[in-house]
Amino acid sequence: NLAIWHEEPVLERVALLGRRQAERLERIVAHPAVGGARQLGTIAAFKIAAPTSGYLSAIAPRVMALCRERGVLLRPLGNTVYVMPPYCIGQTDIDFMVDAALGAVDAATA
């Protein structure tokens, strides 16, 4: 693993992943039930408008289950959803992840 980090342009690939992810996350931010989006590197988070907010928001288990049904593991904490894709993710998978997250937000806030 260390050899890969030394021999391959890993940091450049991670920076490209962060930029690609930011472009796709704009679709999530545009959703009327989403706000408070932020990103640092390849870790992104956004808040879902919910009747109860905070760590014990009831929307978290619903969003997590809906994402899992769509084949995506996201990390909700309260009404905040964290997106932390692996460094090996490709553009098609990023699009799939964003589509799944949007579908889950739609269903959870309907």
C-alpha positions in Angstrom: 0.0 0.0 0.0 2.8 2.4 0.9 4.5 1.6 -2.4 1.4 2.6 -4.3 1.3 6.0 -2.5 5.0 6.5 -3.4 4.9 5.3 -7.0 1.5 6.3 -8.3 -0.1 9.8 -8.5 -2.5 9.0 -5.7 -2.9 12.6 -4.4 -3.7 13.8 -7.9 -6.4 11.1 -8.3 -7.8 12.0 -4.9 -8.0 15.7 -5.8 -9.7 14.8 -9.0 -12.2 12.7 -7.1 -12.9 15.6 -4.8 -13.6 17.9 -7.8 -15.8 15.4 -9.5 -17.7 14.7 -6.3 -18.2 18.5 -5.8 -19.7 18.8 -9.3 -22.2 16.0 -8.6 -23.1 17.1 -5.1 -24.4 20.3 -6.7 -27.4 18.2 -7.8 -28.1 17.2 -4.2 -27.7 20.8 -2.9 -30.3 21.9 -5.5 -32.9 19.7 -3.8 -35.4 21.8 -1.9 -35.2 19.6 1.2 -31.4 19.9 1.4 -29.3 22.6 2.9 -26.1 23.2 4.8 -23.8 21.3 2.4 -20.1 21.3 2.9 -17.1 19.4 1.6 -13.5 18.9 2.7 -11.5 16.8 0.2 -13.5 13.7 -0.6 -15.7 13.9 2.5 -19.0 15.8 2.0 -22.0 16.4 4.1 -25.5 17.9 3.7 -28.5 18.5 6.0 -32.0 17.3 5.2 -34.9 19.4 6.3 -36.8 17.4 8.9 -39.4 18.0 11.6 -36.8 17.1 14.2 -33.1 18.0 13.7 -30.1 17.0 15.5 -28.4 13.7 16.3 -31.7 11.8 17.1 -33.6 13.0 14.1 -36.0 10.3 12.8 -35.0 10.9 9.2 -31.5 9.3 9.6 -32.6 5.7 9.8 -35.1 6.2 6.9 -32.4 7.8 4.6 -29.9 5.1 5.5 -32.4 2.3 4.8 -33.5 3.9 1.5 -29.9 4.3 0.4 -29.0 0.7 1.3 -32.0 -0.5 -0.8 -30.5 1.4 -3.7 -27.1 -0.3 -3.1 -25.3 2.7 -1.5 -23.9 3.0 2.0 -24.1 6.6 3.3 -23.5 7.7 6.9 -26.4 9.7 8.3 -26.1 11.3 11.7 -29.3 12.9 12.7 -30.5 14.9 9.7 -27.0 15.2 8.3 -25.8 12.8 5.7 -22.1 12.2 5.2 -20.7 10.9 1.9 -17.2 9.3 2.1 -16.5 7.4 -1.1 -13.4 5.2 -1.4 -10.5 6.6 -3.4 -10.9 3.9 -6.0 -14.5 5.1 -7.0 -15.1 5.9 -10.6 -17.3 8.6 -12.2 -20.1 6.1 -13.0 -20.2 5.1 -9.3 -20.2 8.7 -8.1 -23.2 9.3 -10.4 -24.9 6.2 -9.0 -24.2 7.3 -5.4 -25.7 10.8 -6.1 -28.8 9.3 -7.8 -29.3 7.0 -4.8 -28.9 9.8 -2.3 -31.4 12.0 -4.2 -33.9 9.2 -4.5 -33.6 8.5 -0.7 -34.0 12.2 0.1 -37.1 12.4 -2.2 -38.7 9.3 -0.6 -37.8 10.3 3.0 -39.1 13.8 2.7 -42.3 13.0 0.6 
